[in-house]
Amino acid sequence: MADIVMPQLGESVTEGTITKWFKQVGDSVAEDEILFEVSTDKVDSEVPSPTAGVIAEILVPEGETVDVGTPLVRLAEAGAAAPEAPPA
């Protein structure tokens, strides 16, 4: 398992808001594939995954503002079974 954290998107940027997830729990993601969109006071950016894997858990929902370095999503190794999503 690997946690993907809120990246540093600028020298003075300390937090960002997740505006859109492009993947859901159970989806495969390739290295450098766009994973989510984040909005800061300076810029809106699409953020690629630093590694390949399967989305095991989304830790921060859309619309939530978090500090740089906060874990956002947990990836399981590619080929690993992701846990089932909780019923809606």
Phi and psi restraints in degrees (range 20) as a CNS / XPLOR table:
assign (resid 1 and name C) (resid 2 and name N)
       (resid 2 and name CA) (resid 2 and name C) 1.0 -136.7 20.0 2
assign (resid 2 and name N) (resid 2 and name CA)
       (resid 2 and name C) (resid 3 and name N) 1.0 133.6 20.0 2
assign (resid 2 and name C) (resid 3 and name N)
       (resid 3 and name CA) (resid 3 and name C) 1.0 -93.1 20.0 2
assign (resid 3 and name N) (resid 3 and name CA)
       (resid 3 and name C) (resid 4 and name N) 1.0 132.8 20.0 2
assign (resid 3 and name C) (resid 4 and name N)
       (resid 4 and name CA) (resid 4 and name C) 1.0 -97.5 20.0 2
assign (resid 4 and name N) (resid 4 and name CA)
       (resid 4 and name C) (resid 5 and name N) 1.0 128.7 20.0 2
assign (resid 4 and name C) (resid 5 and name N)
       (resid 5 and name CA) (resid 5 and name C) 1.0 -107.9 20.0 2
assign (resid 5 and name N) (resid 5 and name CA)
       (resid 5 and name C) (resid 6 and name N) 1.0 162.7 20.0 2
assign (resid 5 and name C) (resid 6 and name N)
       (resid 6 and name CA) (resid 6 and name C) 1.0 -61.8 20.0 2
assign (resid 6 and name N) (resid 6 and name CA)
       (resid 6 and name C) (resid 7 and name N) 1.0 120.2 20.0 2
assign (resid 6 and name C) (resid 7 and name N)
       (resid 7 and name CA) (resid 7 and name C) 1.0 -77.4 20.0 2
assign (resid 7 and name N) (resid 7 and name CA)
       (resid 7 and name C) (resid 8 and name N) 1.0 160.8 20.0 2
assign (resid 7 and name C) (resid 8 and name N)
       (resid 8 and name CA) (resid 8 and name C) 1.0 -80.5 20.0 2
assign (resid 8 and name N) (resid 8 and name CA)
       (resid 8 and name C) (resid 9 and name N) 1.0 112.4 20.0 2
assign (resid 8 and name C) (resid 9 and name N)
       (resid 9 and name CA) (resid 9 and name C) 1.0 -101.3 20.0 2
assign (resid 9 and name N) (resid 9 and name CA)
       (resid 9 and name C) (resid 10 and name N) 1.0 5.3 20.0 2
assign (resid 9 and name C) (resid 10 and name N)
       (resid 10 and name CA) (resid 10 and name C) 1.0 178.4 20.0 2
assign (resid 10 and name N) (resid 10 and name CA)
       (resid 10 and name C) (resid 11 and name N) 1.0 159.5 20.0 2
assign (resid 10 and name C) (resid 11 and name N)
       (resid 11 and name CA) (resid 11 and name C) 1.0 -57.7 20.0 2
assign (resid 11 and name N) (resid 11 and name CA)
       (resid 11 and name C) (resid 12 and name N) 1.0 -40.4 20.0 2
assign (resid 11 and name C) (resid 12 and name N)
       (resid 12 and name CA) (resid 12 and name C) 1.0 -102.1 20.0 2
assign (resid 12 and name N) (resid 12 and name CA)
       (resid 12 and name C) (resid 13 and name N) 1.0 4.1 20.0 2
assign (resid 12 and name C) (resid 13 and name N)
       (resid 13 and name CA) (resid 13 and name C) 1.0 -81.1 20.0 2
assign (resid 13 and name N) (resid 13 and name CA)
       (resid 13 and name C) (resid 14 and name N) 1.0 125.9 20.0 2
assign (resid 13 and name C) (resid 14 and name N)
       (resid 14 and name CA) (resid 14 and name C) 1.0 -114.9 20.0 2
assign (resid 14 and name N) (resid 14 and name CA)
       (resid 14 and name C) (resid 15 and name N) 1.0 -12.3 20.0 2
assign (resid 14 and name C) (resid 15 and name N)
       (resid 15 and name CA) (resid 15 and name C) 1.0 -153.9 20.0 2
assign (resid 15 and name N) (resid 15 and name CA)
       (resid 15 and name C) (resid 16 and name N) 1.0 165.0 20.0 2
assign (resid 15 and name C) (resid 16 and name N)
       (resid 16 and name CA) (resid 16 and name C) 1.0 -152.1 20.0 2
assign (resid 16 and name N) (resid 16 and name CA)
       (resid 16 and name C) (resid 17 and name N) 1.0 160.7 20.0 2
assign (resid 16 and name C) (resid 17 and name N)
       (resid 17 and name CA) (resid 17 and name C) 1.0 -111.2 20.0 2
assign (resid 17 and name N) (resid 17 and name CA)
       (resid 17 and name C) (resid 18 and name N) 1.0 127.6 20.0 2
assign (resid 17 and name C) (resid 18 and name N)
       (resid 18 and name CA) (resid 18 and name C) 1.0 -72.1 20.0 2
assign (resid 18 and name N) (resid 18 and name CA)
       (resid 18 and name C) (resid 19 and name N) 1.0 116.1 20.0 2
assign (resid 18 and name C) (resid 19 and name N)
       (resid 19 and name CA) (resid 19 and name C) 1.0 -99.0 20.0 2
assign (resid 19 and name N) (resid 19 and name CA)
       (resid 19 and name C) (resid 20 and name N) 1.0 -25.1 20.0 2
assign (resid 19 and name C) (resid 20 and name N)
       (resid 20 and name CA) (resid 20 and name C) 1.0 -161.3 20.0 2
assign (resid 20 and name N) (resid 20 and name CA)
       (resid 20 and name C) (resid 21 and name N) 1.0 134.5 20.0 2
assign (resid 20 and name C) (resid 21 and name N)
       (resid 21 and name CA) (resid 21 and name C) 1.0 -97.0 20.0 2
assign (resid 21 and name N) (resid 21 and name CA)
       (resid 21 and name C) (resid 22 and name N) 1.0 130.4 20.0 2
assign (resid 21 and name C) (resid 22 and name N)
       (resid 22 and name CA) (resid 22 and name C) 1.0 -93.3 20.0 2
assign (resid 22 and name N) (resid 22 and name CA)
       (resid 22 and name C) (resid 23 and name N) 1.0 -10.3 20.0 2
assign (resid 22 and name C) (resid 23 and name N)
       (resid 23 and name CA) (resid 23 and name C) 1.0 -129.0 20.0 2
assign (resid 23 and name N) (resid 23 and name CA)
       (resid 23 and name C) (resid 24 and name N) 1.0 157.2 20.0 2
assign (resid 23 and name C) (resid 24 and name N)
       (resid 24 and name CA) (resid 24 and name C) 1.0 -123.9 20.0 2
assign (resid 24 and name N) (resid 24 and name CA)
       (resid 24 and name C) (resid 25 and name N) 1.0 168.6 20.0 2
assign (resid 24 and name C) (resid 25 and name N)
       (resid 25 and name CA) (resid 25 and name C) 1.0 -54.9 20.0 2
assign (resid 25 and name N) (resid 25 and name CA)
       (resid 25 and name C) (resid 26 and name N) 1.0 131.7 20.0 2
assign (resid 25 and name C) (resid 26 and name N)
       (resid 26 and name CA) (resid 26 and name C) 1.0 96.1 20.0 2
assign (resid 26 and name N) (resid 26 and name CA)
       (resid 26 and name C) (resid 27 and name N) 1.0 -15.1 20.0 2
assign (resid 26 and name C) (resid 27 and name N)
       (resid 27 and name CA) (resid 27 and name C) 1.0 -76.8 20.0 2
assign (resid 27 and name N) (resid 27 and name CA)
       (resid 27 and name C) (resid 28 and name N) 1.0 144.8 20.0 2
assign (resid 27 and name C) (resid 28 and name N)
       (resid 28 and name CA) (resid 28 and name C) 1.0 -82.7 20.0 2
assign (resid 28 and name N) (resid 28 and name CA)
       (resid 28 and name C) (resid 29 and name N) 1.0 147.7 20.0 2
assign (resid 28 and name C) (resid 29 and name N)
       (resid 29 and name CA) (resid 29 and name C) 1.0 -136.0 20.0 2
assign (resid 29 and name N) (resid 29 and name CA)
       (resid 29 and name C) (resid 30 and name N) 1.0 136.3 20.0 2
assign (resid 29 and name C) (resid 30 and name N)
       (resid 30 and name CA) (resid 30 and name C) 1.0 -92.6 20.0 2
assign (resid 30 and name N) (resid 30 and name CA)
       (resid 30 and name C) (resid 31 and name N) 1.0 156.7 20.0 2
assign (resid 30 and name C) (resid 31 and name N)
       (resid 31 and name CA) (resid 31 and name C) 1.0 -58.4 20.0 2
assign (resid 31 and name N) (resid 31 and name CA)
       (resid 31 and name C) (resid 32 and name N) 1.0 135.4 20.0 2
assign (resid 31 and name C) (resid 32 and name N)
       (resid 32 and name CA) (resid 32 and name C) 1.0 73.1 20.0 2
assign (resid 32 and name N) (resid 32 and name CA)
       (resid 32 and name C) (resid 33 and name N) 1.0 5.5 20.0 2
assign (resid 32 and name C) (resid 33 and name N)
       (resid 33 and name CA) (resid 33 and name C) 1.0 -79.1 20.0 2
assign (resid 33 and name N) (resid 33 and name CA)
       (resid 33 and name C) (resid 34 and name N) 1.0 140.0 20.0 2
assign (resid 33 and name C) (resid 34 and name N)
       (resid 34 and name CA) (resid 34 and name C) 1.0 -62.3 20.0 2
assign (resid 34 and name N) (resid 34 and name CA)
       (resid 34 and name C) (resid 35 and name N) 1.0 126.7 20.0 2
assign (resid 34 and name C) (resid 35 and name N)
       (resid 35 and name CA) (resid 35 and name C) 1.0 -106.0 20.0 2
assign (resid 35 and name N) (resid 35 and name CA)
       (resid 35 and name C) (resid 36 and name N) 1.0 -43.8 20.0 2
assign (resid 35 and name C) (resid 36 and name N)
       (resid 36 and name CA) (resid 36 and name C) 1.0 -155.7 20.0 2
assign (resid 36 and name N) (resid 36 and name CA)
       (resid 36 and name C) (resid 37 and name N) 1.0 167.0 20.0 2
assign (resid 36 and name C) (resid 37 and name N)
       (resid 37 and name CA) (resid 37 and name C) 1.0 -113.8 20.0 2
assign (resid 37 and name N) (resid 37 and name CA)
       (resid 37 and name C) (resid 38 and name N) 1.0 137.8 20.0 2
assign (resid 37 and name C) (resid 38 and name N)
       (resid 38 and name CA) (resid 38 and name C) 1.0 -128.2 20.0 2
assign (resid 38 and name N) (resid 38 and name CA)
       (resid 38 and name C) (resid 39 and name N) 1.0 143.8 20.0 2
assign (resid 38 and name C) (resid 39 and name N)
       (resid 39 and name CA) (resid 39 and name C) 1.0 -116.8 20.0 2
assign (resid 39 and name N) (resid 39 and name CA)
       (resid 39 and name C) (resid 40 and name N) 1.0 131.9 20.0 2
assign (resid 39 and name C) (resid 40 and name N)
       (resid 40 and name CA) (resid 40 and name C) 1.0 -121.5 20.0 2
assign (resid 40 and name N) (resid 40 and name CA)
       (resid 40 and name C) (resid 41 and name N) 1.0 178.9 20.0 2
assign (resid 40 and name C) (resid 41 and name N)
       (resid 41 and name CA) (resid 41 and name C) 1.0 -69.3 20.0 2
assign (resid 41 and name N) (resid 41 and name CA)
       (resid 41 and name C) (resid 42 and name N) 1.0 -12.4 20.0 2
assign (resid 41 and name C) (resid 42 and name N)
       (resid 42 and name CA) (resid 42 and name C) 1.0 -108.5 20.0 2
assign (resid 42 and name N) (resid 42 and name CA)
       (resid 42 and name C) (resid 43 and name N) 1.0 -34.8 20.0 2
assign (resid 42 and name C) (resid 43 and name N)
       (resid 43 and name CA) (resid 43 and name C) 1.0 -158.1 20.0 2
assign (resid 43 and name N) (resid 43 and name CA)
       (resid 43 and name C) (resid 44 and name N) 1.0 154.4 20.0 2
assign (resid 43 and name C) (resid 44 and name N)
       (resid 44 and name CA) (resid 44 and name C) 1.0 -105.1 20.0 2
assign (resid 44 and name N) (resid 44 and name CA)
       (resid 44 and name C) (resid 45 and name N) 1.0 133.2 20.0 2
assign (resid 44 and name C) (resid 45 and name N)
       (resid 45 and name CA) (resid 45 and name C) 1.0 -137.6 20.0 2
assign (resid 45 and name N) (resid 45 and name CA)
       (resid 45 and name C) (resid 46 and name N) 1.0 144.2 20.0 2
assign (resid 45 and name C) (resid 46 and name N)
       (resid 46 and name CA) (resid 46 and name C) 1.0 -90.1 20.0 2
assign (resid 46 and name N) (resid 46 and name CA)
       (resid 46 and name C) (resid 47 and name N) 1.0 132.0 20.0 2
assign (resid 46 and name C) (resid 47 and name N)
       (resid 47 and name CA) (resid 47 and name C) 1.0 -111.7 20.0 2
assign (resid 47 and name N) (resid 47 and name CA)
       (resid 47 and name C) (resid 48 and name N) 1.0 124.0 20.0 2
assign (resid 47 and name C) (resid 48 and name N)
       (resid 48 and name CA) (resid 48 and name C) 1.0 -82.7 20.0 2
assign (resid 48 and name N) (resid 48 and name CA)
       (resid 48 and name C) (resid 49 and name N) 1.0 158.2 20.0 2
assign (resid 48 and name C) (resid 49 and name N)
       (resid 49 and name CA) (resid 49 and name C) 1.0 -74.9 20.0 2
assign (resid 49 and name N) (resid 49 and name CA)
       (resid 49 and name C) (resid 50 and name N) 1.0 133.6 20.0 2
assign (resid 49 and name C) (resid 50 and name N)
       (resid 50 and name CA) (resid 50 and name C) 1.0 -76.9 20.0 2
assign (resid 50 and name N) (resid 50 and name CA)
       (resid 50 and name C) (resid 51 and name N) 1.0 -9.2 20.0 2
assign (resid 50 and name C) (resid 51 and name N)
       (resid 51 and name CA) (resid 51 and name C) 1.0 -151.9 20.0 2
assign (resid 51 and name N) (resid 51 and name CA)
       (resid 51 and name C) (resid 52 and name N) 1.0 160.4 20.0 2
assign (resid 51 and name C) (resid 52 and name N)
       (resid 52 and name CA) (resid 52 and name C) 1.0 -86.6 20.0 2
assign (resid 52 and name N) (resid 52 and name CA)
       (resid 52 and name C) (resid 53 and name N) 1.0 153.9 20.0 2
assign (resid 52 and name C) (resid 53 and name N)
       (resid 53 and name CA) (resid 53 and name C) 1.0 169.4 20.0 2
assign (resid 53 and name N) (resid 53 and name CA)
       (resid 53 and name C) (resid 54 and name N) 1.0 -164.3 20.0 2
assign (resid 53 and name C) (resid 54 and name N)
       (resid 54 and name CA) (resid 54 and name C) 1.0 -121.7 20.0 2
assign (resid 54 and name N) (resid 54 and name CA)
       (resid 54 and name C) (resid 55 and name N) 1.0 133.8 20.0 2
assign (resid 54 and name C) (resid 55 and name N)
       (resid 55 and name CA) (resid 55 and name C) 1.0 -65.4 20.0 2
assign (resid 55 and name N) (resid 55 and name CA)
       (resid 55 and name C) (resid 56 and name N) 1.0 113.2 20.0 2
assign (resid 55 and name C) (resid 56 and name N)
       (resid 56 and name CA) (resid 56 and name C) 1.0 -93.0 20.0 2
assign (resid 56 and name N) (resid 56 and name CA)
       (resid 56 and name C) (resid 57 and name N) 1.0 -35.2 20.0 2
assign (resid 56 and name C) (resid 57 and name N)
       (resid 57 and name CA) (resid 57 and name C) 1.0 -161.0 20.0 2
assign (resid 57 and name N) (resid 57 and name CA)
       (resid 57 and name C) (resid 58 and name N) 1.0 133.4 20.0 2
assign (resid 57 and name C) (resid 58 and name N)
       (resid 58 and name CA) (resid 58 and name C) 1.0 -96.7 20.0 2
assign (resid 58 and name N) (resid 58 and name CA)
       (resid 58 and name C) (resid 59 and name N) 1.0 119.0 20.0 2
assign (resid 58 and name C) (resid 59 and name N)
       (resid 59 and name CA) (resid 59 and name C) 1.0 -91.4 20.0 2
assign (resid 59 and name N) (resid 59 and name CA)
       (resid 59 and name C) (resid 60 and name N) 1.0 -21.6 20.0 2
assign (resid 59 and name C) (resid 60 and name N)
       (resid 60 and name CA) (resid 60 and name C) 1.0 -128.7 20.0 2
assign (resid 60 and name N) (resid 60 and name CA)
       (resid 60 and name C) (resid 61 and name N) 1.0 120.3 20.0 2
assign (resid 60 and name C) (resid 61 and name N)
       (resid 61 and name CA) (resid 61 and name C) 1.0 -76.0 20.0 2
assign (resid 61 and name N) (resid 61 and name CA)
       (resid 61 and name C) (resid 62 and name N) 1.0 162.8 20.0 2
assign (resid 61 and name C) (resid 62 and name N)
       (resid 62 and name CA) (resid 62 and name C) 1.0 -57.4 20.0 2
assign (resid 62 and name N) (resid 62 and name CA)
       (resid 62 and name C) (resid 63 and name N) 1.0 142.3 20.0 2
assign (resid 62 and name C) (resid 63 and name N)
       (resid 63 and name CA) (resid 63 and name C) 1.0 91.6 20.0 2
assign (resid 63 and name N) (resid 63 and name CA)
       (resid 63 and name C) (resid 64 and name N) 1.0 -9.6 20.0 2
assign (resid 63 and name C) (resid 64 and name N)
       (resid 64 and name CA) (resid 64 and name C) 1.0 -91.3 20.0 2
assign (resid 64 and name N) (resid 64 and name CA)
       (resid 64 and name C) (resid 65 and name N) 1.0 138.2 20.0 2
assign (resid 64 and name C) (resid 65 and name N)
       (resid 65 and name CA) (resid 65 and name C) 1.0 -99.5 20.0 2
assign (resid 65 and name N) (resid 65 and name CA)
       (resid 65 and name C) (resid 66 and name N) 1.0 130.5 20.0 2
assign (resid 65 and name C) (resid 66 and name N)
       (resid 66 and name CA) (resid 66 and name C) 1.0 -135.7 20.0 2
assign (resid 66 and name N) (resid 66 and name CA)
       (resid 66 and name C) (resid 67 and name N) 1.0 159.4 20.0 2
assign (resid 66 and name C) (resid 67 and name N)
       (resid 67 and name CA) (resid 67 and name C) 1.0 -76.0 20.0 2
assign (resid 67 and name N) (resid 67 and name CA)
       (resid 67 and name C) (resid 68 and name N) 1.0 153.8 20.0 2
assign (resid 67 and name C) (resid 68 and name N)
       (resid 68 and name CA) (resid 68 and name C) 1.0 -55.1 20.0 2
assign (resid 68 and name N) (resid 68 and name CA)
       (resid 68 and name C) (resid 69 and name N) 1.0 136.3 20.0 2
assign (resid 68 and name C) (resid 69 and name N)
       (resid 69 and name CA) (resid 69 and name C) 1.0 93.3 20.0 2
assign (resid 69 and name N) (resid 69 and name CA)
       (resid 69 and name C) (resid 70 and name N) 1.0 -8.5 20.0 2
assign (resid 69 and name C) (resid 70 and name N)
       (resid 70 and name CA) (resid 70 and name C) 1.0 -72.6 20.0 2
assign (resid 70 and name N) (resid 70 and name CA)
       (resid 70 and name C) (resid 71 and name N) 1.0 131.5 20.0 2
assign (resid 70 and name C) (resid 71 and name N)
       (resid 71 and name CA) (resid 71 and name C) 1.0 -61.7 20.0 2
assign (resid 71 and name N) (resid 71 and name CA)
       (resid 71 and name C) (resid 72 and name N) 1.0 131.6 20.0 2
assign (resid 71 and name C) (resid 72 and name N)
       (resid 72 and name CA) (resid 72 and name C) 1.0 -109.1 20.0 2
assign (resid 72 and name N) (resid 72 and name CA)
       (resid 72 and name C) (resid 73 and name N) 1.0 -38.7 20.0 2
assign (resid 72 and name C) (resid 73 and name N)
       (resid 73 and name CA) (resid 73 and name C) 1.0 -150.3 20.0 2
assign (resid 73 and name N) (resid 73 and name CA)
       (resid 73 and name C) (resid 74 and name N) 1.0 147.2 20.0 2
assign (resid 73 and name C) (resid 74 and name N)
       (resid 74 and name CA) (resid 74 and name C) 1.0 -110.6 20.0 2
assign (resid 74 and name N) (resid 74 and name CA)
       (resid 74 and name C) (resid 75 and name N) 1.0 126.1 20.0 2
assign (resid 74 and name C) (resid 75 and name N)
       (resid 75 and name CA) (resid 75 and name C) 1.0 -106.2 20.0 2
assign (resid 75 and name N) (resid 75 and name CA)
       (resid 75 and name C) (resid 76 and name N) 1.0 135.0 20.0 2
assign (resid 75 and name C) (resid 76 and name N)
       (resid 76 and name CA) (resid 76 and name C) 1.0 -92.0 20.0 2
assign (resid 76 and name N) (resid 76 and name CA)
       (resid 76 and name C) (resid 77 and name N) 1.0 159.8 20.0 2
assign (resid 76 and name C) (resid 77 and name N)
       (resid 77 and name CA) (resid 77 and name C) 1.0 -61.1 20.0 2
assign (resid 77 and name N) (resid 77 and name CA)
       (resid 77 and name C) (resid 78 and name N) 1.0 145.8 20.0 2
assign (resid 77 and name C) (resid 78 and name N)
       (resid 78 and name CA) (resid 78 and name C) 1.0 -56.1 20.0 2
assign (resid 78 and name N) (resid 78 and name CA)
       (resid 78 and name C) (resid 79 and name N) 1.0 134.8 20.0 2
assign (resid 78 and name C) (resid 79 and name N)
       (resid 79 and name CA) (resid 79 and name C) 1.0 93.5 20.0 2
assign (resid 79 and name N) (resid 79 and name CA)
       (resid 79 and name C) (resid 80 and name N) 1.0 -15.0 20.0 2
assign (resid 79 and name C) (resid 80 and name N)
       (resid 80 and name CA) (resid 80 and name C) 1.0 -80.6 20.0 2
assign (resid 80 and name N) (resid 80 and name CA)
       (resid 80 and name C) (resid 81 and name N) 1.0 147.8 20.0 2
assign (resid 80 and name C) (resid 81 and name N)
       (resid 81 and name CA) (resid 81 and name C) 1.0 -78.2 20.0 2
assign (resid 81 and name N) (resid 81 and name CA)
       (resid 81 and name C) (resid 82 and name N) 1.0 127.5 20.0 2
assign (resid 81 and name C) (resid 82 and name N)
       (resid 82 and name CA) (resid 82 and name C) 1.0 -80.3 20.0 2
assign (resid 82 and name N) (resid 82 and name CA)
       (resid 82 and name C) (resid 83 and name N) 1.0 147.4 20.0 2
assign (resid 82 and name C) (resid 83 and name N)
       (resid 83 and name CA) (resid 83 and name C) 1.0 -64.8 20.0 2
assign (resid 83 and name N) (resid 83 and name CA)
       (resid 83 and name C) (resid 84 and name N) 1.0 152.1 20.0 2
assign (resid 83 and name C) (resid 84 and name N)
       (resid 84 and name CA) (resid 84 and name C) 1.0 -68.6 20.0 2
assign (resid 84 and name N) (resid 84 and name CA)
       (resid 84 and name C) (resid 85 and name N) 1.0 143.9 20.0 2
assign (resid 84 and name C) (resid 85 and name N)
       (resid 85 and name CA) (resid 85 and name C) 1.0 -69.0 20.0 2
assign (resid 85 and name N) (resid 85 and name CA)
       (resid 85 and name C) (resid 86 and name N) 1.0 144.4 20.0 2
assign (resid 85 and name C) (resid 86 and name N)
       (resid 86 and name CA) (resid 86 and name C) 1.0 -64.9 20.0 2
assign (resid 86 and name N) (resid 86 and name CA)
       (resid 86 and name C) (resid 87 and name N) 1.0 148.6 20.0 2
assign (resid 86 and name C) (resid 87 and name N)
       (resid 87 and name CA) (resid 87 and name C) 1.0 -61.8 20.0 2
assign (resid 87 and name N) (resid 87 and name CA)
       (resid 87 and name C) (resid 88 and name N) 1.0 144.2 20.0 2
